[in-house]
Amino acid sequence: MISCMLLFAACVTPVSSTRLNSAANGVSKALGTRATGLSSSNAANGLWTTLRNPFAPQTPDPSTIPIVVLPGFGNADVDYVTPLGQPEETGLLYALRRRGFSRVEVMPLARTDWLRVLGGVTDARFWKGTAPPEAAYGWYLRRAEQCITAAHEASGGERVLVLAHSAGGWLARALLADGEWESGNRASEMVRALVTLGAPHYPPPAGLPDMTRGALSFVADRYPGAHLADLGVRYVTVAGDAVVGEAERNLSEAGSELAGEVEAVLKRGAADVASEERRAQSA
C-alpha cells in the first residue's frame, strides 16, 4: 500500500525548480557542456574556443539535439508539460526549451497505460520474482523505441538524448540492452546519451520485496553500469539526497511515518490545484 502511495505521489507532486535545473544540468553534462542558455556571449566564447584551438571537440548546438523524455512509473506525459495543471512555465519541457533545447518531446503515455503491467501476471517468472523486463513492461519498451526512432528520423538522423525519470531510467537501460534492437536498429546509432533522473539502478537488498518482480535485477545483471559507453553512448545519473535513510530505524515505524508524509504531500498537491483553480476563476 505504501509503495502504491509513493508511486502516485510522484504523479501529483510538481517538480521543484531545483529538480528542473538538475535535469537541465544533467542533459548539458551528457552533451559535454554547461547548462547555459543560448546567448551572444556564449556564441562568442564558442567561436573564440574554435579560433584558439580548431581541433578542440565542439559542443553540439542544443537546438539540433532531439530529446525524448521517458515518464516514470504511474506518470503520464502531461506531468512533464503542465504538472498538476499548472502553467507550462513550471514544467520540465519548458525548463529544457529555456536552455535552448527546442526538439523535446515526451513519450505519449496515459496514467491508465500502467495497468498493462498486470499483463505480467500470466508469466510464471513474474510470480517467482525472476521476470525479465519484457514480461510486464514490454509494451513500454516498444513504445519507447518507436518514439526514439521517430525523433531520430524527424531530426534528419541526429542521435537522440534520452531523458528518463524514475522507473523510466532502468527501463531505458533495458531498452538499450546489449545494443541490438529487434527492429534491426543499433541503439548506439539511435541514442547519443541516457540521462536518468532519480532512477533506481539496483534491486532492493535481499529480504526486501522487489516491486519490479525481478525486472530490475535482470537489467542490473545483464546490462550493468554504462553498458554501451564503449559504443559512444554517454550515461549521466542525476540523484538527490532530500530523503536520508536511517540504517538502524525500525522499518515498520519508518513505513508508517513515510505513509503520513506521502499523504501530506497528496493533500498539499490537491490544495495547490484547488488554489490555482480559484485564482483562475477570480481572474
DASULHU-V367960 format. One record per residue. N is the residue number from 1. OMEGA is omega as a letter, one per 40 degrees, with the letter a starting at -180 (none if undefined). Layout:
n=N omega=OMEGA
n=N omega=OMEGA
This chain:
n=1 omega=i
n=2 omega=a
n=3 omega=a
n=4 omega=a
n=5 omega=i
n=6 omega=a
n=7 omega=a
n=8 omega=i
n=9 omega=i
n=10 omega=a
n=11 omega=a
n=12 omega=i
n=13 omega=a
n=14 omega=i
n=15 omega=a
n=16 omega=i
n=17 omega=i
n=18 omega=i
n=19 omega=i
n=20 omega=i
n=21 omega=i
n=22 omega=i
n=23 omega=a
n=24 omega=i
n=25 omega=i
n=26 omega=i
n=27 omega=a
n=28 omega=i
n=29 omega=i
n=30 omega=i
n=31 omega=i
n=32 omega=a
n=33 omega=i
n=34 omega=a
n=35 omega=i
n=36 omega=i
n=37 omega=i
n=38 omega=i
n=39 omega=a
n=40 omega=a
n=41 omega=i
n=42 omega=i
n=43 omega=i
n=44 omega=i
n=45 omega=i
n=46 omega=i
n=47 omega=a
n=48 omega=i
n=49 omega=a
n=50 omega=a
n=51 omega=a
n=52 omega=a
n=53 omega=a
n=54 omega=a
n=55 omega=i
n=56 omega=i
n=57 omega=a
n=58 omega=i
n=59 omega=i
n=60 omega=i
n=61 omega=a
n=62 omega=a
n=63 omega=a
n=64 omega=a
n=65 omega=i
n=66 omega=i
n=67 omega=i
n=68 omega=i
n=69 omega=i
n=70 omega=a
n=71 omega=i
n=72 omega=a
n=73 omega=i
n=74 omega=a
n=75 omega=i
n=76 omega=a
n=77 omega=a
n=78 omega=a
n=79 omega=a
n=80 omega=i
n=81 omega=i
n=82 omega=a
n=83 omega=a
n=84 omega=i
n=85 omega=i
n=86 omega=a
n=87 omega=a
n=88 omega=a
n=89 omega=a
n=90 omega=a
n=91 omega=a
n=92 omega=a
n=93 omega=a
n=94 omega=a
n=95 omega=i
n=96 omega=a
n=97 omega=i
n=98 omega=i
n=99 omega=i
n=100 omega=i
n=101 omega=a
n=102 omega=a
n=103 omega=a
n=104 omega=i
n=105 omega=i
n=106 omega=i
n=107 omega=i
n=108 omega=a
n=109 omega=i
n=110 omega=a
n=111 omega=a
n=112 omega=i
n=113 omega=a
n=114 omega=i
n=115 omega=i
n=116 omega=i
n=117 omega=a
n=118 omega=i
n=119 omega=a
n=120 omega=a
n=121 omega=i
n=122 omega=i
n=123 omega=a
n=124 omega=a
n=125 omega=i
n=126 omega=a
n=127 omega=i
n=128 omega=a
n=129 omega=a
n=130 omega=a
n=131 omega=i
n=132 omega=a
n=133 omega=a
n=134 omega=a
n=135 omega=a
n=136 omega=a
n=137 omega=a
n=138 omega=i
n=139 omega=a
n=140 omega=a
n=141 omega=i
n=142 omega=a
n=143 omega=i
n=144 omega=i
n=145 omega=i
n=146 omega=a
n=147 omega=i
n=148 omega=i
n=149 omega=i
n=150 omega=i
n=151 omega=i
n=152 omega=a
n=153 omega=a
n=154 omega=a
n=155 omega=a
n=156 omega=i
n=157 omega=i
n=158 omega=i
n=159 omega=a
n=160 omega=i
n=161 omega=a
n=162 omega=i
n=163 omega=a
n=164 omega=a
n=165 omega=i
n=166 omega=a
n=167 omega=i
n=168 omega=i
n=169 omega=a
n=170 omega=i
n=171 omega=i
n=172 omega=i
n=173 omega=i
n=174 omega=i
n=175 omega=i
n=176 omega=i
n=177 omega=a
n=178 omega=i
n=179 omega=a
n=180 omega=i
n=181 omega=a
n=182 omega=i
n=183 omega=a
n=184 omega=i
n=185 omega=i
n=186 omega=a
n=187 omega=a
n=188 omega=i
n=189 omega=a
n=190 omega=a
n=191 omega=i
n=192 omega=a
n=193 omega=i
n=194 omega=i
n=195 omega=a
n=196 omega=a
n=197 omega=i
n=198 omega=a
n=199 omega=i
n=200 omega=a
n=201 omega=i
n=202 omega=i
n=203 omega=i
n=204 omega=i
n=205 omega=i
n=206 omega=i
n=207 omega=i
n=208 omega=a
n=209 omega=i
n=210 omega=a
n=211 omega=i
n=212 omega=i
n=213 omega=i
n=214 omega=a
n=215 omega=a
n=216 omega=i
n=217 omega=i
n=218 omega=a
n=219 omega=a
n=220 omega=a
n=221 omega=a
n=222 omega=a
n=223 omega=a
n=224 omega=i
n=225 omega=i
n=226 omega=a
n=227 omega=a
n=228 omega=a
n=229 omega=a
n=230 omega=i
n=231 omega=i
n=232 omega=i
n=233 omega=i
n=234 omega=a
n=235 omega=i
n=236 omega=i
n=237 omega=i
n=238 omega=a
n=239 omega=a
n=240 omega=i
n=241 omega=a
n=242 omega=i
n=243 omega=a
n=244 omega=a
n=245 omega=i
n=246 omega=a
n=247 omega=a
n=248 omega=a
n=249 omega=i
n=250 omega=a
n=251 omega=a
n=252 omega=i
n=253 omega=i
n=254 omega=a
n=255 omega=i
n=256 omega=i
n=257 omega=a
n=258 omega=i
n=259 omega=i
n=260 omega=i
n=261 omega=i
n=262 omega=i
n=263 omega=i
n=264 omega=i
n=265 omega=i
n=266 omega=a
n=267 omega=i
n=268 omega=i
n=269 omega=i
n=270 omega=i
n=271 omega=i
n=272 omega=i
n=273 omega=a
n=274 omega=i
n=275 omega=i
n=276 omega=a
n=277 omega=i
n=278 omega=i
n=279 omega=a
n=280 omega=a
n=281 omega=a
n=282 omega=a
n=283 omega=none
